[in-house]
Amino acid sequence: MTDAQPFANYQNEIYFAGLGGTLPQYPVAWDDLEARAAEKLDAGAHGYIAGGAGAEDTMRANREAFRRWRIVPRMLRDVSARDLHTEVLGTPMPAPVMCAPIGVQSIAHPDGELATARAAGSLGVPMIASTASSYTMEEIAQANGDGPRWYQLYWPRDPELAASFLERAEKSDYQAVVVTLDTWLLAWRPRDLQNSYLPFLRATGIANYLSDPVFNRGLDGAEDAQKILKFLGVFSDPSVTWESLQFIRDHTSLPIVLKGILHPLDARRALDAGVNGIVVSNHGGRQVDGAIGALDALPAVVEAVAGRIPVLFDSGVRGGADAFKALALGARAVLLGRPYMYGLALGGEDGVRTVLRSFLAELDLTLALSGYTRFADVDQNALREVR
Ligand SMILES: Cc1cc2nc3c(=O)[nH]c(=O)nc-3n(C[C@H](O)[C@H](O)[C@H](O)COP(=O)(O)O)c2cc1C
């Protein structure tokens, strides 16, 4: 029974616990989870996690885009046994779900990425570790154990530092490199500006830099302030172009995934550049306010890629139905973002695991109740666009 419905049984566990008087420790509904986390987090951390760029119009667009696509369930198709397993670029996963790269997780909980790594690892859900993590990529890998993991690169201005990050990631058994393309500069983020809150200035989220031999050259005996200044200078290189991608190829043998593709012409350029995958994403509305909702961008990108490389998706995914829709529109897997940060804020490792299990259960149930047993059979025919 457990195998036949890989995740849905979690709801039985919750109902049975209720017979013994135990209620769920964390809010089950997405909005309530966010609201409870907002109460717990301090204003700066909450603004940083929940906020977006500008008027947060793109954050809203991300959510609205999901409402315009509706699932049209099919009936009488024997959905008693489902299989959500998949593999993306050689990385096996129990469902087409990964943890999006999120930096500075210690602002949500002192265990930060270590908690996420343990929770994701315990479920076999791949974690994408950010360059801007509060713990080093080696510490995260250790906490993640045998769990599948990818490394997200913020491409630094210093090529030797970039090469060092890539080498460290490969040594720590990360299985792919995700290069984020939309954050060469930090966008205008009113909530963070209002709180004058940027965690990096407090040396939070720069563990990979502080632990790096290339970064540390010439910094013997330097004060924190000097290191932070160096970090600010080296964090990114807005001058890189499509041609520069060869540098990454030359410095890693891992599959390369470009994150932040929205335009179909960029998807074609990615194919021409010979990368191995892309993530359709607008960084959760945190970068270009006014940018297209990520789900609105997905179909054209999928069409441009024509099945030659996997297209992943994030930005605005909040539950099983959202994931189902993105997968039906051609994504090979979805990246869950802010929701697991709220789980982290409320309960560390346990909170992240609970959010992931709930998300997977809802996804399994949505698949079954819509009339399918595996995502390979789900395509745009499962949806209608409603305007
Ligand atoms: C607090 C926070 C920090 C983030 N840090 C990173 C990061 O370090 N690297 C990266 O590629 N994306 C980062 N992202 C973007 C996520 O990977 C993902 O694209 C985004 O969260 C998706 O939007 P959603 O959470 O609203 O679904 C961050 C997002 C948030 C909310």
The ligand as a MOL file (V3000), in Angstrom:
LIG
                    3D

  0  0  0     0  0            999 V3000
M  V30 BEGIN CTAB
M  V30 COUNTS 31 33 0 0 0
M  V30 BEGIN ATOM
M  V30 1 C 15.1230 34.2860 0.8640 0
M  V30 2 C 15.4600 33.8240 -0.5240 0
M  V30 3 C 16.7950 33.6500 -0.8720 0
M  V30 4 C 17.1210 33.1840 -2.1480 0
M  V30 5 N 18.4430 32.9450 -2.4440 0
M  V30 6 C 18.7640 32.4460 -3.6560 0
M  V30 7 C 20.0970 32.1070 -3.9530 0
M  V30 8 O 20.9870 32.2200 -3.1130 0
M  V30 9 N 20.3720 31.6370 -5.1840 0
M  V30 10 C 19.4110 31.4780 -6.1480 0
M  V30 11 O 19.7020 31.0470 -7.2650 0
M  V30 12 N 18.1290 31.7700 -5.8740 0
M  V30 13 C 17.7850 32.2490 -4.6680 0
M  V30 14 N 16.4660 32.5010 -4.3740 0
M  V30 15 C 15.4390 32.2330 -5.4090 0
M  V30 16 C 14.9200 30.8000 -5.3050 0
M  V30 17 O 15.8740 29.8780 -5.7620 0
M  V30 18 C 13.6660 30.6160 -6.1690 0
M  V30 19 O 13.9450 31.0270 -7.4810 0
M  V30 20 C 12.4860 31.3970 -5.6090 0
M  V30 21 O 12.4170 31.2640 -4.2220 0
M  V30 22 C 11.1940 30.9340 -6.2540 0
M  V30 23 O 10.1220 31.7150 -5.8440 0
M  V30 24 P 9.0820 31.2370 -4.7120 0
M  V30 25 O 9.8660 30.9320 -3.4900 0
M  V30 26 O 8.1860 32.4100 -4.5230 0
M  V30 27 O 8.3860 30.0460 -5.2530 0
M  V30 28 C 16.1060 32.9500 -3.1090 0
M  V30 29 C 14.7730 33.1250 -2.7430 0
M  V30 30 C 14.4440 33.5420 -1.4720 0
M  V30 31 C 12.9730 33.6640 -1.1070 0
M  V30 END ATOM
M  V30 BEGIN BOND
M  V30 1 1 1 2
M  V30 2 1 2 3
M  V30 3 2 2 30
M  V30 4 2 3 4
M  V30 5 1 4 5
M  V30 6 1 4 28
M  V30 7 2 5 6
M  V30 8 1 6 7
M  V30 9 1 6 13
M  V30 10 2 7 8
M  V30 11 1 7 9
M  V30 12 1 9 10
M  V30 13 2 10 11
M  V30 14 1 10 12
M  V30 15 2 12 13
M  V30 16 1 13 14
M  V30 17 1 14 15
M  V30 18 1 14 28
M  V30 19 1 15 16
M  V30 20 1 16 17
M  V30 21 1 16 18
M  V30 22 1 18 19
M  V30 23 1 18 20
M  V30 24 1 20 21
M  V30 25 1 20 22
M  V30 26 1 22 23
M  V30 27 1 23 24
M  V30 28 2 24 25
M  V30 29 1 24 26
M  V30 30 1 24 27
M  V30 31 2 28 29
M  V30 32 1 29 30
M  V30 33 1 30 31
M  V30 END BOND
M  V30 END CTAB
M  END
